[in-house]
Amino acid sequence: MTSEPALRSSPTARRATAFPLENRSWPREAWLIARAYATLAKPGIIWLLLVTTVPAMVMAEQGWPGLDLVALVLLGGVLTSGGANALNQWFDRDIDALMHRTRNRPIPQGRVTPRHALLFGSTLAAVGGVQLALTVNLLSAGLALGAVAFYVLVYTIWLKRWTPQNIVIGGAAGSIPPLVGWAAVRNDLDLTPLLLFLIIFLWTPPHFWALALRYKDDYARAQVPMLPVISGEATTKRQILLYALLLTAASVLLFPLSGAGWLYLGVALALGAGFVGMAGFLWRGRVQPMSVFFASIAYLPVLFIVAGVDAAL
């Protein structure tokens, strides 16, 4: 692993500190620092997690659960997810510095020290867990903190550098937000939130493997055993198609098993057909991996938002 002094003495780190603080305006300096820490939290990922939380709350309530409860759950979700993401970047700082996609992150660039990133991530996660426990309930707090622990300890520290199935197993961490939302409303779990968990769990591999195909050389350079690096592009594309089919089947199960309505079923079938079609085109070489990646980003929020709307009608 790259040492902390080495990171600070790297060319990118020297560029980041090339201008003395006295030559910068304090408002601009404060903005740059705030932006660096916000980047550690990966807000682009957080919104996708939270958009699966609120529909689960609506489904649990069979209506709008109240703005105050939604706000408290989202606050806890932002804090715990942001903390987990910062801890992920703290541990992965050595490989982030080697990959074109991640080398401009705050730690490799020297904008945040590893020690401060560790403190920032740990504090965010702890505060988020305590906030959920005090303002929502213990079950939602335990689930949120469990997601942090699984993402950091199981996926980041263990699976990511050990097995090409890293994202399959590790995807369980990103599948927990609907459980948190459901538990916040009902203080229990049943089949419906578990089906929502399954949907995200099956969505994660084709979503991430499409990105891994695009950055296959990056992962090879960093010696991270992502599926395209270990098994090749053809196998990865077949796996993406397989998981797209499984995802569509799981999404349809909400109709008979959880009481989802015809609106949801129609949208789930249409989205599933579109996503399977994109995966098929990728397999046959007719579209690029990033087309499937962006399709997956559209798929998940639309499916969950329609599920929430359907439950509220």
FENWOSUL-V93820 format. One record per backbone hydrogen bond with DSSP energy under -0.5 kcal/mol. NH is the residue of the N-H (numbers start at 1). CO is the residue of the C=O. Records with the same first field share a line. If there is no record, write none. Layout:
NH = CO / CO
This chain:
7 = 3
8 = 4
9 = 5
10 = 7
14 = 10
15 = 11
16 = 12
17 = 13
18 = 15
20 = 18
23 = 20
24 = 21
29 = 25
30 = 26
31 = 27
32 = 28
33 = 29
34 = 30
35 = 31
36 = 32
37 = 33
38 = 34
39 = 35
40 = 36
41 = 37
42 = 39
43 = 38
45 = 42
46 = 42
47 = 43
49 = 45
50 = 46
51 = 47
52 = 49
53 = 50
54 = 50
55 = 51
56 = 52
57 = 53
58 = 54
59 = 55
60 = 56
61 = 57
62 = 58
63 = 58
70 = 66
71 = 67
72 = 68
73 = 69
74 = 70
75 = 71
76 = 72
77 = 73
78 = 74
79 = 75
80 = 76
81 = 77
82 = 78
83 = 79
84 = 80
85 = 81
86 = 82
87 = 83
88 = 84
89 = 85
90 = 86
91 = 87
92 = 88
93 = 90
94 = 91
96 = 92
97 = 93
98 = 95
99 = 95 / 96
102 = 99
103 = 99
105 = 102
109 = 105
110 = 107
111 = 106
112 = 106
117 = 113
118 = 114
119 = 115
120 = 116
121 = 117
122 = 118
123 = 119
124 = 120
125 = 121
126 = 122
127 = 123
128 = 124
129 = 125
130 = 126
131 = 127
132 = 128
133 = 129
134 = 130
135 = 131
136 = 132
137 = 132
141 = 137
142 = 138
143 = 139
144 = 140
145 = 141
146 = 142
147 = 143
148 = 144
149 = 145
150 = 146
151 = 147
152 = 148
153 = 149
154 = 149 / 150
155 = 150
156 = 151
157 = 152
158 = 153
159 = 154
160 = 155
161 = 158
162 = 159
163 = 159
166 = 163
169 = 165
170 = 166
171 = 167
172 = 169
173 = 170
174 = 170
175 = 171 / 172
176 = 173
179 = 176
180 = 176
181 = 177
182 = 178
183 = 179
184 = 180
185 = 181 / 182
186 = 182
187 = 183
194 = 190
195 = 191
196 = 192
197 = 193
198 = 194
199 = 195
200 = 196
201 = 197
202 = 198
203 = 199
204 = 200
205 = 201
206 = 202
207 = 203
208 = 204
209 = 205
210 = 206
211 = 207
212 = 208
213 = 209
214 = 210
215 = 211
216 = 213
219 = 215
220 = 216
221 = 217
222 = 218
223 = 220
224 = 219
225 = 223
226 = 224
229 = 226
230 = 226
231 = 227
232 = 227 / 228
236 = 232
237 = 233
238 = 234
239 = 235
240 = 236
241 = 237
242 = 238
243 = 239
244 = 240
245 = 241
246 = 242
247 = 243
248 = 244
249 = 245
250 = 246
251 = 247
252 = 248
253 = 249
254 = 250 / 251
255 = 252
256 = 252
257 = 253
258 = 254
259 = 255
260 = 254
265 = 261
266 = 262
267 = 263
268 = 264
269 = 265
270 = 266
271 = 267
272 = 268
273 = 269
274 = 270
275 = 271
276 = 272
277 = 273
278 = 274
279 = 275
280 = 276
281 = 277
282 = 278
283 = 279
284 = 280
285 = 282
286 = 281
287 = 281
291 = 288
292 = 288
293 = 289
294 = 290
295 = 291
296 = 292
297 = 293
298 = 294
299 = 295
300 = 296
301 = 297
302 = 298
303 = 299
304 = 300
305 = 301
306 = 302
307 = 303
308 = 304
309 = 305
310 = 306
311 = 307
312 = 308
313 = 309
